[in-house]
Amino acid sequence: MNDNSLRDLRQPSRPADGKPPKITFPCRYPIKVVGHAAEDFAAMVCQVVSRHDPHFDATDLRVVDSRNGRFQSVRLTLLATGEAQLQALFVELKATGRVQLVL
């Protein structure tokens, strides 16, 4: 195997336009939601996510406190059905006033 064929194996293929490939829906989609730490923060995030993914399963949910305990991140995976669903989810999470960042 030469260096060029190794490079092809390590780098994902890109369409001719040079843009990264789009997500193929439906798919399992991981997100991380960051907000001010509170006992009910993860539950609030789960309620919002459940409205956008009725089959959401919170068993693999992970809550991580920041070093100083001021913030929490909630990591979860949902079934994404399209870009409109994800956009609506992100908008609703931010509209709670409790979410600082959604990744």
C-alpha distances in whole Angstrom, upper triangle without the diagonal:
4,7,8,6,7,10,11,11,13,16,18,18,22,24,25,28,25,27,26,26,30,31,31,35,36,34,34,35,35,38,39,43,45,48,51,52,54,55,55,52,49,52,52,48,48,51,50,46,48,50,47,45,48,45,44,44,45,44,40,42,42,44,44,46,46,47,50,51,52,49,47,44,43,40,40,38,39,39,38,39,39,39,43,43,41,43,47,46,45,48,50,49,49,53,54,54,53,49,48,44,42,38
4,6,6,6,9,10,11,13,15,18,18,21,23,23,26,24,26,25,26,30,31,32,35,37,35,35,35,36,38,39,43,44,48,51,52,54,55,55,52,50,52,53,49,49,52,50,47,49,51,47,46,49,46,45,45,46,45,42,43,42,45,44,47,46,46,50,51,51,48,47,44,44,40,40,39,40,40,39,40,39,39,43,44,41,43,46,46,44,48,50,48,49,52,54,54,52,49,47,43,42,38
4,6,5,6,9,10,11,12,16,16,19,22,22,24,22,24,23,24,28,29,30,34,36,33,34,34,34,36,37,40,42,45,48,49,52,53,53,49,47,50,50,47,47,50,48,45,47,49,45,44,47,45,44,44,44,44,40,41,40,42,41,44,43,43,47,48,48,45,44,41,41,38,38,37,39,38,37,39,38,37,41,42,39,41,44,43,42,45,47,46,46,50,51,51,50,46,44,41,39,35
4,5,5,6,9,10,11,14,13,16,18,18,21,18,21,20,21,25,27,28,32,33,32,32,32,32,35,36,39,41,45,48,49,51,53,52,49,47,49,49,45,46,49,47,43,46,47,44,43,46,44,43,43,43,43,40,41,40,42,41,44,43,44,47,48,48,45,44,41,41,37,37,36,37,37,35,36,35,35,39,40,37,39,42,42,40,43,46,44,45,48,50,50,49,45,43,40,38,34
4,5,5,6,9,10,12,12,15,18,19,21,19,21,20,21,24,25,26,30,31,29,30,30,31,33,35,39,41,44,47,48,51,52,51,48,45,48,48,44,44,47,45,42,44,46,42,41,44,42,41,41,42,41,38,39,39,41,41,43,43,44,47,48,48,45,43,40,40,36,36,34,35,35,34,35,34,34,38,38,36,38,41,41,40,43,45,44,44,48,49,49,48,44,43,39,37,33
4,5,5,6,9,12,13,16,19,20,23,20,21,20,21,24,25,26,29,31,29,29,29,29,31,33,37,38,42,45,45,48,49,49,45,43,46,46,42,42,45,44,41,43,44,41,40,43,40,39,39,39,39,35,37,36,38,38,40,40,40,44,45,45,42,41,37,37,34,34,32,34,34,33,34,34,33,37,38,35,37,40,39,38,41,44,42,43,46,47,48,46,42,41,37,35,31
4,5,5,6,10,11,13,16,17,19,17,18,17,18,22,23,24,28,30,27,28,28,28,30,31,35,36,40,43,44,46,48,47,44,42,44,44,41,41,44,42,39,41,43,39,38,41,39,38,38,39,38,35,36,35,37,36,39,38,39,42,43,43,40,39,36,36,32,33,31,33,32,31,33,32,31,35,35,33,35,38,37,36,39,41,40,40,44,45,45,44,40,38,35,33,29
4,6,6,7,8,11,14,15,17,15,17,15,16,19,21,22,25,27,25,26,26,27,29,31,34,36,40,43,44,46,47,47,43,41,44,44,40,40,43,41,37,40,41,38,36,39,37,36,37,38,37,34,35,35,37,37,39,39,40,43,44,44,41,39,36,35,32,32,30,31,30,29,30,29,29,33,33,31,33,36,36,35,38,40,39,39,43,44,45,43,40,38,35,32,29
4,6,7,9,13,16,17,20,17,18,16,16,20,20,21,24,26,24,24,24,25,27,29,33,35,39,42,42,45,45,45,42,39,42,42,38,38,41,39,36,38,40,36,35,38,35,34,34,35,35,31,33,32,35,35,37,37,38,42,42,42,39,37,34,33,30,30,28,29,29,28,29,29,29,33,33,31,33,36,35,34,37,39,38,39,42,43,44,42,39,38,34,31,28
4,7,9,12,16,18,20,17,17,15,16,19,19,21,24,26,23,23,23,23,25,27,30,32,36,39,39,42,43,42,39,37,39,40,36,36,39,37,34,37,38,35,34,37,35,33,33,34,33,30,31,30,32,32,34,34,35,38,39,39,36,34,31,31,28,28,26,28,28,27,29,28,28,31,32,29,31,34,33,32,35,37,36,36,40,41,41,40,36,35,31,29,25
4,6,9,13,15,16,13,13,11,13,16,17,19,22,24,22,22,22,22,24,25,29,31,34,38,38,41,42,42,38,36,39,39,35,35,38,36,33,35,37,33,32,35,34,32,33,33,33,30,30,30,32,32,34,34,35,38,38,39,35,34,30,30,27,27,25,27,26,25,27,26,25,29,29,27,28,32,31,30,33,35,34,34,38,39,39,38,34,33,29,27,23
4,6,10,13,14,11,11,9,9,12,13,15,19,20,18,19,19,20,22,24,27,29,33,37,37,40,41,40,37,34,37,36,33,33,35,33,30,32,34,30,29,32,31,30,30,31,31,28,29,29,31,31,34,33,35,38,38,38,35,33,29,29,25,25,23,24,23,22,23,22,22,26,26,24,26,29,28,27,30,33,32,32,35,37,38,36,33,32,28,25,22
4,7,9,11,9,10,8,8,12,14,15,19,21,19,21,21,22,24,26,30,32,35,39,40,42,44,42,39,37,39,38,35,35,37,35,32,34,35,31,30,33,32,31,32,33,34,31,31,32,34,34,37,36,38,41,41,41,37,36,32,31,28,27,25,26,25,23,23,22,22,26,26,25,26,30,29,28,31,34,33,34,37,38,39,38,35,34,30,27,24
4,7,8,6,6,6,6,10,13,14,18,21,20,21,21,22,24,26,29,31,35,38,40,42,43,42,39,37,39,38,34,35,37,34,31,33,34,30,30,33,32,31,33,34,35,32,32,32,34,34,37,36,38,41,41,40,37,35,32,31,28,28,25,26,25,22,23,21,20,24,25,23,24,28,28,27,29,32,32,32,35,37,38,37,34,32,29,26,23
4,5,6,6,7,7,10,13,14,18,20,20,23,22,24,25,28,31,33,36,40,42,44,45,44,40,38,40,39,35,36,37,35,32,34,34,30,30,33,33,32,34,35,36,34,34,35,37,37,39,39,41,44,43,43,39,38,34,33,30,30,27,27,25,23,22,20,20,23,25,23,24,28,28,28,30,33,33,33,35,38,39,39,35,34,30,28,25
4,5,8,10,10,13,17,18,21,24,24,26,26,27,29,31,34,36,39,43,45,47,48,47,43,42,43,42,39,39,41,38,35,37,37,34,34,37,36,36,38,39,40,37,38,38,40,40,43,42,44,46,46,45,42,41,37,37,34,33,31,30,29,26,26,23,22,26,28,26,27,30,31,30,32,35,35,35,38,40,41,41,38,36,33,30,28
4,6,9,10,12,16,18,21,24,24,26,25,27,27,30,32,34,37,41,43,45,47,45,41,40,42,40,37,38,39,36,34,36,36,32,32,36,36,35,37,38,40,37,37,37,39,39,41,40,42,45,45,43,40,39,36,35,33,32,30,30,28,25,25,22,21,24,26,25,25,28,29,28,30,33,33,33,35,38,38,39,35,34,30,28,26
4,7,9,12,15,17,21,24,23,25,23,25,26,28,30,32,35,39,41,43,45,43,40,38,40,39,35,36,38,35,33,35,35,32,32,35,35,34,36,37,38,35,35,35,36,36,38,37,39,42,42,41,38,36,33,33,31,30,28,28,27,25,25,22,21,24,26,24,24,28,29,27,29,32,32,32,34,37,37,37,34,32,29,26,24
4,6,9,12,15,18,21,20,22,20,21,22,24,27,28,32,35,37,40,41,40,36,35,37,35,32,33,34,31,29,32,32,28,28,32,32,31,33,33,35,32,32,32,33,33,35,35,37,39,39,38,34,33,30,30,27,27,25,25,24,21,21,19,17,20,22,20,20,24,25,23,25,28,28,28,31,33,34,34,30,29,25,23,20
4,6,9,12,15,18,17,18,17,18,19,21,24,26,30,33,35,37,39,37,34,32,34,33,29,30,32,29,27,29,29,26,26,29,29,28,29,30,31,28,28,29,30,30,33,32,34,37,37,36,32,31,27,27,24,24,22,22,21,19,19,17,15,19,21,18,19,23,23,22,24,27,26,26,29,32,32,32,28,27,23,21,18
4,7,9,12,15,14,16,15,17,19,22,24,27,30,34,35,37,39,37,34,32,33,32,29,29,31,28,25,28,28,24,24,27,26,26,27,29,30,27,27,28,30,31,33,33,36,38,38,37,33,31,28,27,24,23,20,20,19,16,17,15,14,18,19,17,18,22,22,21,24,26,26,27,30,32,33,32,29,28,24,21,18
4,6,9,12,12,14,13,15,17,20,22,25,28,32,33,35,36,34,31,29,31,30,26,26,28,25,22,24,24,21,20,24,23,23,25,26,28,25,26,27,29,29,32,32,35,37,36,35,32,30,26,25,22,21,18,18,16,13,13,11,10,14,15,14,15,18,19,18,21,23,23,24,26,29,30,30,26,26,22,19,17
4,6,9,8,10,10,12,14,18,20,23,26,30,31,33,34,32,29,26,28,27,23,23,25,22,19,21,21,18,17,20,20,19,21,23,24,22,22,24,26,27,30,30,33,36,34,34,30,28,24,22,19,18,15,14,12,10,10,9,9,13,13,12,14,17,17,17,19,21,21,23,25,27,28,28,25,25,21,18,15
4,6,7,10,11,14,16,20,22,26,29,33,34,35,35,33,30,28,29,28,25,24,25,23,20,21,22,18,17,20,19,19,21,23,24,22,23,25,28,29,32,33,36,38,37,36,32,30,26,24,21,19,16,14,12,9,9,8,10,13,14,13,16,18,18,19,21,23,23,25,27,29,31,30,27,28,24,20,18
3,5,9,10,13,15,19,21,25,28,31,32,33,33,31,28,26,26,26,22,21,22,20,17,18,18,15,13,16,15,16,18,21,22,21,22,24,26,28,31,32,36,38,36,35,31,29,25,23,20,17,14,12,9,7,5,6,9,11,11,11,14,16,16,17,20,21,21,23,25,27,29,29,26,27,23,20,18
4,7,9,13,15,19,21,25,27,31,31,32,32,29,27,24,25,24,21,20,21,19,16,16,17,13,11,14,13,13,16,18,20,19,20,23,25,27,31,32,35,37,35,35,31,28,25,22,19,16,13,10,7,5,4,7,10,12,11,11,15,16,15,17,20,20,21,23,25,26,29,28,25,27,24,20,19
4,6,10,13,16,19,22,25,29,29,30,30,28,25,23,23,23,20,18,20,19,15,16,17,14,12,14,13,13,14,17,18,16,17,20,22,24,28,29,32,35,33,32,29,26,22,19,16,13,10,8,6,5,7,9,11,14,12,12,15,17,15,17,20,20,20,23,25,26,28,27,24,25,22,18,16
4,7,10,14,16,20,23,26,26,27,27,25,22,19,20,21,17,16,18,17,13,14,16,13,11,14,11,10,11,13,14,12,14,16,19,21,24,26,29,31,29,29,26,23,19,16,13,10,6,6,5,6,9,11,13,15,13,12,15,17,15,16,19,20,19,21,24,24,26,25,22,23,20,16,15
4,7,10,13,16,20,23,24,25,25,23,20,18,19,19,15,15,17,15,12,14,15,12,11,14,13,11,12,13,15,13,13,15,17,19,22,23,26,29,27,27,23,20,16,14,11,8,5,5,6,6,9,10,11,14,11,9,13,14,12,13,16,17,16,18,21,21,23,22,19,20,16,13,11
4,7,10,13,17,20,20,22,22,21,18,15,17,17,13,13,16,15,12,14,16,14,13,16,14,12,12,12,14,11,10,11,14,15,18,19,23,25,23,23,19,16,13,11,7,6,4,6,9,9,13,14,14,16,14,11,14,16,13,13,16,17,15,17,20,20,22,20,17,17,14,11,9
4,7,10,13,17,17,19,20,18,15,13,15,15,11,12,15,13,10,13,15,13,13,16,16,13,14,13,15,12,10,11,12,13,16,17,20,22,21,20,16,14,10,8,6,6,6,8,11,11,14,14,14,15,13,10,12,14,11,10,14,14,12,14,17,17,18,16,13,13,10,7,6
4,7,10,13,14,16,17,16,13,11,14,14,10,12,15,13,12,15,17,15,16,19,18,15,15,13,15,13,10,9,10,10,13,13,17,19,17,16,13,10,6,6,4,7,9,11,14,14,18,18,17,18,16,13,14,16,12,11,14,14,11,13,16,16,16,14,11,11,8,6,5
4,7,10,11,13,15,13,10,9,12,11,8,10,13,11,11,14,16,15,16,18,19,15,16,14,16,14,11,10,10,10,12,13,16,17,15,14,10,8,5,5,7,9,11,13,16,16,19,19,18,18,16,13,14,14,11,9,12,12,8,10,13,12,12,10,7,8,6,5,6
4,7,9,11,14,13,9,10,13,12,10,13,15,14,14,17,19,18,19,22,22,19,19,16,19,17,13,12,10,9,10,10,13,14,12,11,7,6,4,6,9,12,15,16,20,19,23,22,21,21,19,16,17,17,14,12,14,14,10,10,13,12,12,9,6,6,5,6,8
4,6,9,12,11,8,9,12,11,10,13,15,14,15,18,19,19,21,23,24,20,21,18,20,19,15,14,11,11,10,10,14,13,11,9,6,6,7,9,12,14,17,19,22,22,25,25,23,23,21,18,18,18,15,13,14,14,10,10,12,10,9,6,4,5,7,9,12
4,6,10,10,8,11,13,12,12,15,17,16,18,21,22,22,24,26,27,23,23,20,22,21,17,16,12,12,10,10,13,11,9,6,4,6,9,11,15,17,21,22,26,26,29,28,27,27,25,22,22,21,19,17,17,16,13,12,14,12,10,7,7,8,10,13,15
4,7,9,7,9,12,12,12,15,17,17,18,21,22,23,24,26,26,22,22,19,20,19,16,14,10,10,7,9,11,10,7,5,4,5,8,10,14,17,20,22,26,26,30,30,29,28,26,24,24,23,20,19,20,19,15,15,17,14,13,9,10,11,13,15,17
4,5,5,8,10,10,12,14,15,16,18,19,21,23,23,25,25,22,21,18,20,20,16,15,11,12,10,12,15,13,10,9,8,8,11,12,15,17,21,22,26,27,30,30,29,29,26,24,25,24,21,20,21,19,15,16,17,14,13,10,11,13,15,17,19
4,6,8,8,10,12,13,14,16,18,19,21,23,23,23,24,21,20,16,18,18,15,14,11,12,11,14,16,16,12,12,11,10,12,12,16,17,21,22,26,27,30,31,30,30,27,25,26,25,22,21,22,20,17,18,19,16,16,12,14,16,18,19,21
4,6,5,6,9,10,11,13,14,15,17,19,20,20,21,18,17,14,16,17,14,14,11,13,13,16,19,18,14,14,13,11,12,11,15,16,19,20,23,24,27,28,28,27,24,23,23,22,19,19,20,17,14,16,16,13,14,11,12,15,17,17,20
4,5,5,6,9,10,11,12,14,16,17,18,19,20,17,17,14,16,16,12,12,9,11,11,14,17,17,13,12,10,8,9,8,12,13,17,18,21,22,25,26,25,24,21,20,20,19,16,15,17,14,11,13,14,11,11,8,9,12,13,14,16
4,5,5,6,9,10,10,12,15,16,16,17,17,14,13,10,12,12,9,9,7,10,11,14,17,18,14,14,12,8,8,6,9,10,13,15,18,19,23,24,23,23,20,18,20,19,15,15,17,15,12,14,16,13,14,11,11,13,14,13,15
4,5,5,6,9,10,10,13,15,15,15,16,13,12,10,12,14,10,12,11,14,15,18,21,21,18,17,15,12,12,10,12,12,15,15,18,20,22,24,24,23,20,19,20,19,15,16,18,15,12,15,16,13,15,12,13,16,17,16,18
4,5,5,6,9,10,11,13,14,15,16,14,14,12,15,16,13,14,12,15,16,18,22,22,18,17,15,12,12,10,13,13,15,15,18,19,22,23,22,21,18,17,18,16,13,14,14,11,9,12,12,9,11,9,10,14,15,14,17
4,5,5,6,9,10,11,12,14,15,11,12,10,14,14,10,12,11,14,15,17,21,21,18,17,14,11,10,8,10,10,12,12,15,16,19,19,19,18,15,14,15,14,10,11,12,10,7,10,12,9,12,10,9,12,12,11,13
4,5,5,6,9,10,10,11,12,8,9,7,11,12,9,11,11,15,17,19,23,24,20,20,17,14,12,9,10,9,11,10,13,15,17,19,19,19,15,14,16,15,11,13,15,12,10,14,15,13,15,13,13,16,15,14,15
4,6,5,7,9,10,10,12,10,11,10,14,15,13,15,15,18,20,22,26,26,23,22,19,16,15,13,14,12,14,12,15,16,18,19,20,19,15,15,16,14,11,13,14,11,10,14,13,11,15,13,13,17,17,15,18
4,5,5,7,9,10,13,10,13,12,16,16,14,16,16,19,20,22,26,26,23,22,19,16,15,12,14,12,13,12,14,14,16,17,17,15,12,12,13,10,7,10,10,7,7,10,11,9,13,12,11,15,15,13,15
4,5,5,6,8,10,7,10,10,13,14,12,14,15,18,20,22,26,27,24,23,19,17,14,11,12,9,10,8,10,11,13,14,15,14,10,10,12,10,7,9,11,9,8,12,13,12,15,14,13,16,15,12,14
4,5,5,5,7,6,8,9,13,14,13,16,17,20,22,25,28,29,26,25,22,19,17,14,14,11,11,9,10,12,13,15,17,15,12,12,15,12,10,13,14,12,12,15,16,15,18,17,16,19,18,16,17
4,6,6,9,9,12,13,17,18,16,19,20,23,25,27,31,31,28,27,24,21,20,17,17,14,14,11,12,12,13,15,16,14,10,12,13,10,8,12,13,10,11,15,14,14,17,17,17,20,19,17,18
4,6,9,9,12,13,17,17,16,19,20,23,25,27,31,32,29,28,24,22,19,16,16,13,12,9,9,9,10,11,12,10,7,8,10,8,6,10,11,10,11,14,14,15,18,18,17,19,18,15,16
4,5,5,9,11,14,15,14,18,19,22,25,27,31,32,29,28,25,22,20,16,15,12,10,7,6,8,9,11,13,12,9,10,13,11,9,13,15,13,13,17,18,18,21,20,19,21,20,16,17
4,6,9,11,14,16,16,19,21,24,27,29,33,34,31,30,27,24,22,18,18,14,13,9,9,11,11,14,16,15,12,13,16,14,12,16,17,15,16,20,20,19,23,22,21,24,23,20,21
4,6,10,12,13,14,18,20,23,26,29,32,34,31,31,27,24,22,18,17,13,11,8,8,11,12,15,17,17,14,15,18,17,14,18,20,18,18,22,22,22,25,24,22,25,24,20,21
4,6,9,10,10,14,16,20,23,25,29,30,27,27,24,20,18,14,13,9,8,6,7,10,12,15,17,17,13,14,17,16,13,16,18,16,15,19,20,19,22,21,19,22,20,17,18
4,6,7,8,12,15,18,21,24,27,29,26,26,23,20,17,14,12,9,8,8,10,13,15,18,20,21,17,17,20,19,16,18,21,19,18,21,23,21,24,22,21,23,22,19,19
4,6,5,9,11,15,18,21,24,25,22,23,20,16,14,11,10,7,8,9,12,15,18,20,22,22,18,17,20,19,16,18,20,18,16,20,21,20,22,19,18,21,20,17,18
4,6,9,12,15,18,21,24,26,23,24,21,18,16,12,11,9,10,11,14,17,20,23,24,25,21,20,24,23,19,21,24,22,20,23,25,23,25,22,21,23,22,20,20
4,6,10,13,16,19,22,24,22,23,20,16,14,11,8,7,8,10,13,16,19,22,23,24,21,19,22,22,19,20,23,22,19,22,25,23,25,22,20,22,20,18,17
4,7,10,13,16,19,21,19,19,16,13,10,7,6,5,8,10,14,16,20,21,22,23,20,18,21,20,17,17,20,19,16,19,21,20,21,18,17,18,17,15,15
4,6,10,13,16,18,15,17,14,10,8,6,5,7,10,13,17,19,22,24,24,25,22,20,22,22,18,18,21,20,17,19,22,20,21,18,16,17,16,15,14
4,7,10,13,15,12,13,10,7,6,5,6,9,13,15,19,21,24,26,25,26,23,21,22,23,19,18,21,20,16,18,21,18,19,15,14,15,14,14,14
4,7,9,11,9,11,9,6,5,7,8,12,15,18,22,23,27,28,27,28,25,22,24,24,21,20,22,22,18,19,22,20,20,16,14,15,14,14,15
4,6,8,5,8,6,4,6,9,11,15,18,21,25,26,30,30,29,30,28,25,26,26,23,21,23,22,19,19,22,19,19,15,14,14,14,16,16
4,6,5,6,5,6,8,11,13,17,20,23,27,27,31,31,30,31,29,25,26,27,24,21,24,23,19,19,22,20,19,15,14,13,14,15,16
4,6,8,8,10,11,15,16,20,24,27,30,31,34,35,33,34,32,29,30,30,27,25,27,27,23,23,26,24,22,19,18,17,17,19,19
4,6,8,10,13,16,19,22,26,29,32,33,36,36,35,35,33,30,31,31,28,26,27,27,23,23,25,23,21,18,18,16,18,20,21
4,6,7,11,14,16,20,24,26,30,31,34,34,33,33,31,28,29,29,26,24,25,25,21,21,23,20,19,15,15,15,16,18,20
4,7,11,14,17,20,24,26,29,30,33,33,31,32,30,27,27,27,24,22,23,22,19,18,20,18,16,12,13,12,14,17,19
4,7,10,13,17,20,22,26,26,29,29,28,28,26,23,23,24,20,18,20,19,16,15,18,16,14,10,10,9,11,13,15
4,7,10,13,17,19,23,23,27,27,26,26,24,21,22,22,19,17,19,18,14,15,17,15,14,11,10,10,11,12,13
4,6,10,13,16,19,20,23,24,23,24,21,18,19,20,16,15,17,17,13,14,17,15,15,12,10,10,9,9,10
4,7,10,12,16,17,21,22,21,22,19,16,18,18,14,14,17,15,12,14,17,15,16,12,10,12,11,10,10
4,7,10,14,15,19,20,19,21,18,15,17,18,14,14,17,17,14,16,19,17,18,16,13,14,12,10,9
4,7,10,12,16,17,17,19,16,13,16,17,13,13,17,16,14,16,19,18,20,17,15,16,14,11,11
4,7,9,13,14,15,17,14,12,15,16,13,14,17,17,15,18,20,20,22,20,17,19,16,13,12
4,6,9,12,13,14,11,10,13,14,11,13,16,15,14,17,19,19,22,20,18,20,17,14,13
4,6,9,12,13,10,10,14,14,12,14,17,17,16,20,21,21,24,23,21,23,20,16,15
4,6,8,10,7,7,11,11,10,12,15,15,15,18,20,21,23,23,20,22,19,15,14
4,7,8,7,8,11,12,12,14,16,17,17,20,21,23,25,25,23,24,22,18,17
4,5,5,7,9,10,11,13,15,16,17,19,20,22,25,25,22,23,20,17,16
4,5,5,6,9,10,11,12,14,15,17,18,20,22,23,20,21,18,15,14
4,6,5,6,9,10,11,12,14,15,16,19,21,22,20,21,19,16,16
4,6,5,6,9,10,11,12,14,15,17,20,20,18,20,17,14,15
4,5,5,6,9,10,11,12,14,16,18,18,15,17,14,11,11
4,5,5,6,9,10,11,12,15,17,17,15,16,14,11,12
4,6,5,6,9,10,10,13,15,16,14,16,15,12,14
4,5,5,6,9,10,11,14,14,12,14,12,10,12
4,6,5,6,9,10,12,12,10,11,9,7,9
4,6,5,6,9,11,12,10,12,11,10,12
4,5,5,7,9,11,10,12,12,11,14
4,5,6,8,8,6,9,9,8,11
4,5,6,7,5,7,8,8,12
4,5,8,8,10,11,12,15
4,5,7,10,12,12,16
4,6,8,11,12,16
4,7,9,11,15
4,6,7,11
4,7,10
4,7
4
